[in-house]
Amino acid sequence: MKSFRKQLWFTTGKRRQFINITRQVEECVHESGISEGLVLVNAMHITASVFINDDESGLHQDFEVWLEKLAPEKPYSQYKHNGFEDNADAHIKRTVMGREVVVAITGGKLDFGPWEQIFYGEFDGMRKKRVLVKMIGE
């Protein structure tokens, strides 16, 4: 059994952003040489997320609006966490959107359903953060 580990780094231009990272994960699968196995892709920061969904801009806008209604950024004073920081909303948004995904690798490719793509979700951005890609298989 082989294993493979790589870190992907992201710096977003705004506080909240969704980035399609499917191509980078596919490149990792190719680089690993694993043709049958599993890949774990997880955010290594508590205010960022990795999730699977459709790459459709209207849907991403819907996520943004829904998440902001669920855990609005402001006023900062509404959160007990916001004493020295102002990112309590980002922690909540990350919890809702999830930490990681696991995808099967079949025939050396990510084994997705129709329209599935992997996304990095940033909720407290504009600084360098990482995503771990870890694979096992043969």
Beta strands, then each sheet from edge to edge (+ up, - down):
strand 1: 2-10
strand 2: 17-20
strand 3: 36-43
strand 4: 48-53
strand 5: 100-106
strand 6: 109-110
strand 7: 117-122
strand 8: 129-137
sheet 1: 1+ 8- 3+ 5- 6+
sheet 2: 2+ 7- 4+
end
